[in-house]
Amino acid sequence: MTSQVKSEQPQKRSAISVDAWAVTLALLAALLVRAGVIKHVPW
């Protein structure tokens, strides 16, 4: 006899999704370029 124990742990979800982090980072980078903190962006 085998008994399988399923341990269901609720997944921890962050308050901000990955997409929201990417948009926030892009806006912050744009703000730093606009303010002159970042002088050159090497594309």
N, C-alpha and C positions, 0 to 999 in steps of 0.2 A: 504494500500500500504506500503510495506516495501522495503526499499532500503538497500542493503548491500554494505558497503564500504570496499574494500579490500586494506589494506595497505601493500604493498609489499616493504619490506626493504631489501636491499641487505645484505647478510650475510657477516660479517667481517671475512675474512680468514687471519690467521697469515702468515707471510712470510715463516715460517718453520713449517713443518707438525709435528705431534706427533711422527711419526717414526723417523724423523730426530732429534728431541729432545732426544729421547731414545738412539739413536746411539751416539750422541754427549756426553750425560751424561755417557754412558758406556766407551767411549774412554777417557774421562776426569778422570773417576775413575781408569781405567787401568794405565793411566799416573801417577796418584798420588801414586798408589801401587808400580809402577816401580821405581819412584823417592824416595820411602821410607817415604813419608809423612804419608801414612796409613800403619801401621805396620802389622795389622792382620785383615783379613776379616772373620767374623764369619759366615760360611756357615751353 
